[in-house]
Amino acid sequence: MSRIGKAPISLPSGVNVTVKDNTVTVKGPKGELTQNIHAEMTLKVEDNVLTVERPNDTKEMTSMHGLYRSLISNMVVGVSEGYKKQLELVGVGYRATNKGQILELALGYSHPIVLQLPSEIKVEAVTDRKSNPIITLECADKQLIGQVCAKIRSLRKPEPYKGKGVRFVGEVVRRKAGKSAKV
């Protein structure tokens, strides 16, 4: 039994859900998102509550039931509230600046790294004196913002000895003891 798939999705005011030819479109104040779903899955909207139903109890259908319910729920939250992620650059000389959708990073390499971010993402890079630079990303699409954050983090992952690298704000990096000296 799919407990996640059976859970209803409450639709906040200002969010509209339409289904046409196996494509779910969710519109809200923060934007519009679309997702293709399996042809046999059915969606029902009653009294601002959306439910996803499956045709039978095969293993494939039960797994898709929970998947599509989670994807649609993420879309509803995205268009109503939006998603926000913050990345922190820890290291001497690490910098981040943005000009529109272009993010320029100095991560200790011999060259700056320039990234062109998708137009759906709002980016802001803040560098204060005496604190680490912080990159703030905001978007309605949870998958897209997660993918962009993973790409930025992969440019210089946090290393366990000094803790330098790109990490999420609040992320705890396990530190290792260095090489012990001979006595």
C-alpha positions as CSV (number, residue, x, y, z in Angstrom):
1,M,0.0,0.0,0.0
2,S,1.3,3.4,-0.9
3,R,0.8,5.6,2.1
4,I,2.3,8.6,0.4
5,G,0.1,8.2,-2.7
6,K,-3.1,8.0,-0.7
7,A,-2.4,11.3,1.2
8,P,-4.5,14.2,-0.2
9,I,-2.9,17.4,-1.4
10,S,-4.6,20.5,-0.1
11,L,-4.6,23.4,-2.7
12,P,-4.0,26.9,-1.2
13,S,-6.0,29.8,-2.5
14,G,-4.7,31.1,-5.8
15,V,-3.5,27.7,-7.0
16,N,-5.2,26.1,-10.0
17,V,-4.6,22.5,-11.2
18,T,-5.6,21.4,-14.7
19,V,-5.2,18.0,-16.3
20,K,-5.2,17.6,-20.1
21,D,-3.8,14.6,-22.1
22,N,-1.8,13.2,-19.2
23,T,-0.2,16.6,-18.5
24,V,-0.7,18.2,-15.1
25,T,-0.4,22.0,-15.1
26,V,-0.2,23.9,-11.7
27,K,-0.6,27.7,-11.8
28,G,0.0,29.9,-8.8
29,P,1.3,33.3,-7.7
30,K,5.0,32.2,-8.1
31,G,4.7,30.7,-11.6
32,E,3.4,27.8,-13.6
33,L,4.8,24.2,-13.7
34,T,3.9,21.2,-15.8
35,Q,4.4,17.5,-15.4
36,N,3.6,14.5,-17.5
37,I,1.9,11.6,-15.6
38,H,1.1,8.0,-16.5
39,A,-1.9,7.6,-18.7
40,E,-3.7,5.3,-16.2
41,M,-3.4,7.6,-13.2
42,T,-6.4,9.7,-12.4
43,L,-6.6,13.0,-10.5
44,K,-9.6,14.3,-8.7
45,V,-10.1,17.8,-7.4
46,E,-12.9,18.3,-4.8
47,D,-13.2,21.2,-2.4
48,N,-9.6,22.4,-2.9
49,V,-8.3,18.9,-2.2
50,L,-6.4,16.9,-4.9
51,T,-6.2,13.2,-4.8
52,V,-4.2,10.8,-7.0
53,E,-5.7,7.4,-7.7
54,R,-4.2,4.3,-9.3
55,P,-6.1,1.8,-11.5
56,N,-4.7,-1.4,-9.8
57,D,-2.3,-2.7,-7.1
58,T,0.6,-3.9,-9.3
59,K,4.0,-3.0,-8.0
60,E,4.6,-0.6,-10.9
61,M,1.4,1.3,-10.3
62,T,1.9,1.5,-6.5
63,S,5.4,3.0,-6.9
64,M,4.2,5.5,-9.6
65,H,1.2,6.4,-7.3
66,G,3.5,7.7,-4.6
67,L,5.9,9.3,-7.1
68,Y,3.3,11.3,-8.9
69,R,1.6,12.4,-5.7
70,S,5.0,13.7,-4.4
71,L,5.8,15.5,-7.7
72,I,2.4,17.2,-7.8
73,S,2.7,18.1,-4.1
74,N,6.1,19.7,-4.8
75,M,4.7,21.6,-7.7
76,V,1.8,23.0,-5.5
77,V,4.2,24.1,-2.8
78,G,6.6,25.6,-5.4
79,V,3.9,27.8,-7.1
80,S,2.4,28.9,-3.8
81,E,5.4,29.4,-1.5
82,G,8.5,28.7,-3.7
83,Y,11.8,27.0,-2.7
84,K,14.9,28.7,-1.3
85,K,18.4,27.3,-0.8
86,Q,21.5,28.9,0.5
87,L,25.1,27.9,-0.3
88,E,28.1,29.0,1.8
89,L,31.6,29.3,0.4
90,V,34.1,28.4,3.1
91,G,37.8,29.1,2.3
92,V,40.3,31.9,2.1
93,G,39.8,33.9,-1.1
94,Y,36.6,32.2,-2.1
95,R,34.2,34.7,-3.6
96,A,30.9,34.8,-5.4
97,T,29.4,37.6,-7.5
98,N,26.3,37.7,-9.8
99,K,25.3,39.9,-12.7
100,G,21.8,38.9,-13.6
101,Q,21.7,35.2,-14.3
102,I,25.5,34.9,-14.5
103,L,27.2,33.6,-11.4
104,E,31.0,34.1,-11.1
105,L,32.8,32.0,-8.5
106,A,36.4,32.2,-7.3
107,L,37.0,28.8,-5.6
108,G,40.8,28.6,-5.4
109,Y,41.4,27.5,-8.9
110,S,43.7,29.4,-11.3
111,H,40.6,30.8,-13.1
112,P,37.2,32.1,-12.2
113,I,34.2,29.8,-12.8
114,V,31.3,31.4,-14.7
115,L,27.9,29.7,-14.6
116,Q,24.9,30.7,-16.7
117,L,21.8,29.9,-14.5
118,P,18.4,29.1,-15.9
119,S,16.0,32.1,-16.1
120,E,13.5,30.5,-13.7
121,I,16.0,30.8,-10.8
122,K,16.5,34.1,-8.9
123,V,20.1,34.3,-7.6
124,E,21.7,36.6,-5.1
125,A,25.4,36.5,-4.0
126,V,26.2,38.3,-0.7
127,T,29.7,38.9,0.5
128,D,30.1,40.6,3.9
129,R,33.3,41.3,5.6
130,K,34.3,38.9,8.3
131,S,31.9,36.2,7.1
132,N,31.7,33.6,4.3
133,P,30.1,34.5,1.0
134,I,26.5,33.2,0.7
135,I,24.7,32.4,-2.5
136,T,20.9,32.4,-2.2
137,L,18.8,30.7,-4.9
138,E,15.0,30.9,-5.2
139,C,12.8,29.0,-7.6
140,A,9.3,27.5,-7.9
141,D,10.7,24.2,-9.3
142,K,12.2,21.9,-6.6
143,Q,13.9,19.6,-9.1
144,L,15.6,22.5,-10.9
145,I,16.9,24.3,-7.8
146,G,18.2,21.1,-6.4
147,Q,20.0,20.3,-9.6
148,V,21.6,23.8,-9.8
149,C,22.7,23.6,-6.2
150,A,24.3,20.2,-6.7
151,K,26.1,21.5,-9.8
152,I,27.5,24.5,-7.8
153,R,28.5,22.3,-4.8
154,S,30.2,19.8,-7.1
155,L,32.7,22.5,-8.3
156,R,34.4,22.4,-4.9
157,K,33.0,19.8,-2.4
158,P,33.7,20.4,1.3
159,E,36.8,18.5,2.2
160,P,37.1,16.8,5.6
161,Y,40.5,18.1,6.8
162,K,40.1,21.9,6.8
163,G,36.4,22.1,5.9
164,K,37.0,24.2,2.8
165,G,34.5,24.1,-0.1
166,V,31.0,24.9,-1.1
167,R,28.3,23.7,1.4
168,F,24.7,24.3,2.2
169,V,24.1,26.8,5.1
170,G,23.7,24.7,8.2
171,E,25.4,21.6,6.7
172,V,27.7,19.8,9.1
173,V,30.9,18.5,7.6
174,R,32.6,15.7,9.5
175,R,36.1,16.6,10.2
176,K,39.0,14.2,10.2
177,A,42.2,14.4,12.3
178,G,45.3,15.2,10.3
179,K,48.5,13.3,10.2
180,S,49.9,12.9,13.6
181,A,53.5,13.9,14.1
182,K,56.2,11.4,15.2
183,V,57.3,11.7,18.8
